[in-house]
């Protein structure tokens, strides 16, 4: 804690605050959900799959440890916590940003070593160094993690990368084998990993992020299996060499439109189809999650969804999701004061509204657009926050289906479509 206080006292400034806060988005799950499909559409498919699997393991491993140990983030005050996302409500140990930073750095370094051009190698290497520094130091600078958090996070990222180096190719060969049972086995494994995720003392978004990456990894494997017989062009030398800009732009725009369209459409369809099935098969499908209510009253569930959509302004935003991009025009400062040093929870927000770890929406977050550490908006001027959205067991299955589809579209179906319409030529 003294180290974090010393760093903030010595280096805090408006421009550096903006840099560290906004660069943290480059290690978030929102960024990877948007950026990873581009590797499949514009670059090396093998590298894209490797990155998805390693990031998925990094997020899943850190999520397990966070919910298992329930160690809070550094107390604020004395540390001032700066964030633009709702993940300030997570537990702190270990740092998932550091884990994804480590895995991305190692995979990027592997890719860089195979680039022929020395100048490209140097540029990529310097970019990776800057990327890793901004994410790891930024978590400490913003008061989101302690030194132990980021060290353990980096170790988790290295561990995930090592597992892939040892078993990755064997799993890839099995996933593309002629065995008809492969998709069913992958889906069962994904459900088992979801069910095995520990339940924290207080509600934490780690479970949602872990299940999203598990589902995407399963979808990528199935999508790769579907497209395995099609010759998919890969870029082995320079990641953008040989691509014509108009074709690349069409791929990006069309692909992202399809993915987000799939996400919004499937949420609306599944929110109508699944709850009646859950109600009918309640004894068999009940999900024993501590912070998820059973979907037995369909009308009440639909009312919750409509109310959630009314508050967010998007009727299709039915599931708390890692793809809900943060509002980059505001900086969210999350400030907590612990009840006591021995309190196992993160503490209570200064507004005394809800426990910190119950927040999935910014109830206890103060807007500070100017990022001035010396200026604080009066709390009395804030309107009373809306109560946190209730989550149901059906949301878990909906999220799995949606993100399995995103993985299949990104790695297999959309590349096949681009090949058919001539965008790869």
N, C-alpha and C positions, 0 to 999 in steps of 0.2 A: 504493500500500500504506500509506504513512503516513496518508493521509486516512481509510482504512477503520479503521486502528488508533485514530485520534483520535476517530472517531465512536463506536466501541464503548466506548472509555474514558470518553467524556463522557456518553453517553446510556443505557448498559446498565442495565436494572432488570428485576425480575421481571415486573411488569405489562406493561411495554413489550415485553419478550421474547415474552410470550404473544400480545399484539396483533399484532406483526409476523410471528411464525411462523404463526399461524393465518390471518391475512389473506392470506398468500401462496397459500393454497388457492384464493382467488378468481381467480387468474390461471393456475391449472393446467389441464391438459387434462381432468382428471377433472371439474372444476367445469363446464367448457363442455359436455362430453358429457351431463351431467345437465341443465344450464340451457338450452342452446340449443333442445331440443325444445319447451320451454315457450313459447317465442316463437311457434312455429308453432301451438300448440294454444290459446294464450290471446291472441295478439297479431297483429301484422302479418306476413303470410307473406313479403312482399317484403323487409322488414327482416330477417327470420330468414335468408332465403337470402343476403342481402348479408353478414350477420355471419358466416355459415359460410364463405363464399368468402374473405373478407378474413382471418379467423382461420386458415383453411387455408393461405393463401399466407404469412402471417406465420410460422407454425410450420414450414412447409416451407423457406422461405428461411433462417431462423435455423438449422434443422437442417443444411442444406447447408453453411453457413459453419462451424458447429461441427465437423462431421466433416471438412471440408476443411482447416481451419487447425489443429485439435486443440490449441487454447490452453487450458491448465488454469484452473480456478477459483483465486481467491486462496489462497495457501498458508496452511495452518493446522497448527501455530502459525506466525506470531504472531496471525493472525486466528482468532477462534473461530467456527466454522461451525455455524449452527443451522438445522435442517430437520425437517419431518415427513414428507417423501416420499423415495423412492429416487432422485430426480433429482439428489441431490448427487453421483452418480457420473457425471454428464454433464460434457462440456467446458463452459467458461465463456463463451466469446466466440462470438456475441453473446448477450444475455439474451433468451430466448424470453418470459419474463414481461413484460419491458418492451415487446416487440413486440406481444404480445396486449393489453397495457394501452393502447398507443398506438392500435391499430386499434379497440378497444372504445370508447375515449374519443372518437375522431373520428366513429364511426358513431352513438354515443349523442348526440353534439352535434348531428349532422344531424337525428336524431329529435326532439331537444328543441326545435329551432328551428321545427318544424311543430306543436308543441303549442300550443293556443289559450290555455290558462289561464296567466297570468303566474306565479301561485304554483306551479303544477306545473313550469313552466319553471325557476324558481329552485331548486326542490327537486332536480330532475333534474341541473341544472348543478352544484350543490354536491356532490351524490352522485358525479358523474363526477370532480370535482376530488379528492375524498377517495379515491376508488377508485384513480385514477392515482398519487396521492402514496403511498398505502400500499404499492402494488405496487412502484413504482420505488425509493423510499427504503428499503422493507423488504428488498429484495434486497441493498442495500449494507449496511444495518444488520445483517443476518443473516450477513454475510461470504460470501454466495454469488456476488457479482459485483463487479467493479471499476467505477469510473466510466465507463471506456471501454466496458465490456460493456453497461451500461444505455443509454448514448448511442447506440451502434450498434443496439441492440435497438429503441429508439424510432424510429430512422431506417428500420429494416426494416418496422416497423408502418406508418409514414407512406407508405413506398414501396408496400406492399401495398394500402393504402387508395387511393392515387393510381391504381394500375393498375386497380382496380375502377371508379373514377370514369370512366376513359377507355374501358375495354373492357367493363365489366360488362353494360350494357344490350344491347349487340350480341350478347354470348354468350348472354344470357337469351333473346333473340329466336330465335337459332339453335337453342337447346336445346328450345324449344317449337314449332319449325317442323314442317312436314308431312313432312320427310325421314325415311324409315324407318331410315336408317343412323346416326342421332344416338346411340342407346344404345351401339351397337357402337363408334363413334368415341370416345365418352366412356370406355368400358372400356379400349380400347387406349391412350388417353392416360394413364389412371391407371396402367396397367402400365408404360408408358414412363417416367413420372415416378418410379415405384418403382425401376425398374432403373437410372435415371440418378443415384440418390442416391449420393454418394461414400461410400467405405469408410474409416473412421477407422483410426488406428494401433492403438488399443485399443478393445475393445467398448464401445459407448455406446448408451443407449436412444433417442437422437435419431431413428434410423431407424424404430423402432417408432412413435413419436409422429407422425413425418412421414407414414408410410404410412397410419396411422389417419385422419388428417385428409384426406389425398388421397381415401381410400375414402369417407369421409363426404360430401365435396363431390360426388363422382361420384354417390353415392346420392341426394343432395338434388336434383341436376339431373334424374335419371331419375324420382324421385318427383314432382317438380313437373310434369314432362312428362305423367306418367300422370294427374295430377289437374287438368291444365290446362283440360279441358272442364267441370269442375265449378265452380260459383260458390262460392268460398271466402270466407267473411266475414272482413274485415279491420278492425282497430281503428286508425283514423287520428288520432283526437284524443287520448283518454286510453287508455293501454294496458290498463286494466281496466274502463273505463266500459262499461256495458251488459251485463256478464257477471254472472250470478247465481252466488253463492258455491257452492252445492251442485253446479251443473253444472261449474264450474271445478275443484272438488276432484275430482269423478269423472274428469274428463279427465286430470288430473295423475296420479292414482293408477293408473287403468287404463292410461294411456299408458306410464308408467314400468314397470309390471308386464310389459307386452307387450315393451318394449325389452330389459329384463334377461332375460326369459324367452327371447326370441329369441337373445340372446347366449350364454346358458348351453346352450341346446338345440343350437344350430348348432355350437358348439365340440365337443360330445360326438359329434354325427353326423359332422361333417367329420373329426374325429380318427380315425374308423373307415373312412371312405370314401376320403379323399385319399391316405394313405400307400401303399396297394396300387397306386393309379394312378401315383403318383410312382415307385414301384419298377419298374412295367411300362414307363413311358415315361421312364425315367431319362436316356437320352441326349438327349432333347428338352426335358425339364423341369428339368434341373439348374440350380439357382440359384447363380451364382458369388459368393456373399456370403462374406466372409472369416471371419466369426465364426458361421456357420451350417453345421451338419453336414448332409450329404445323408441323406434318409430312405430308405435302402436296406434296412435291417433293421427290418421292421414290428414284430416282437415286442419288440425292444429299445426302439423308440419308444414302444410302449404301456406298457412297464415304466417308462420315464421319466415318462410322464404320470401313472401311478398313484402313483409315488414323489413327484412334485410335488404331487399332490392330497393325499397323506398328510401331507406337511409343512405345507401351507397349511390343511388341514382342510376344503377344498372340492373335491370330486371334479371339479366342472365348471370349475375354474380351470385351464384347459389351456394358455392362451397368456399370457405376460407382457403385460399390457394397461394402457392408460392409464385404464381404468375401475375398476381395483382401488383402491377408495377408501382413503386412508391412515387409520390408526388414530388418531383425534383424541384419544384418552385418554392418549397418550404423546407426548413430544417427543423427536425423534431428533437427537442431536448427533453430527455427522460430523467426526472429527478426523483430520488427516493431517499427517505430517511429511515434507517432500520429501527425497529422497536428496541432491540437489545443485541449486543454482540453475539449472544447465543441463539438468537432466533434462527431456526432453520430455513425460513423463507427469505426471499430477497428483502422484504420489508414492506412498509405501507407507503404509498405515495403521499407527498406533502399535502395533497388535497383531501386525503383521508376518504377516498371513494371506494376503491377496490384493491385487494392485494395485487401486487405487481405482476405476479405470475398468472393471474386470471385475465390479464389484458390480451386480447387479440386485436382489439381496436384501440386507437390512441386515446383512451379515457384519461390517463394520468400523464399526458404528454403536453408540454407547453410549446406553443409555436413561437419561434424566434427567428424571423426572416433575416435579420441583420447580422446574426451570429456574433453579437457583441457580448462578451462574457460579463461586462459590467452593467448591462441593461437587462432588466427582467420585466416582462409584462405583468401587470397586476392580475392576480388570480381571480379577484372578485369580478372582473369584467368578462370572464369566460362563461358562456351558457352552460347549464348542467348537461353532462355527457349522457349519451344514450346508453342503456344497459347493454352488457356484452351479449352477442348473439349466442343462442343455444345451439349446440351441435348434437347431431343424432348419429346412431350407428349406421344408418344407410349412407351417410356422407362418406364413410370410409370406402365402401364398395364403389360408390360413384367416382371417387377420386382415383381409385385403382383402374377402373375402366377407362376414364378419360385419359390418364397418363400412359397406359398401355397403348392406346390408340395414337397418342402423340409420338411415342417411340417407333411404332410401326410406320406411321406416315413419314417420319423424318429419315429413317434408315433404309426403307425398302420401297414403299408404295409411291412416294413422290419422286425419288430418283428414277424408278421405272417409268413413271409418267413423263418426266423430263426427257428421258431417252426416246420415248415413243414420239413425242412431238418435235424432236430435233433440237432441243436446247443444249444437248451435250456435244453437238458436232461443231 
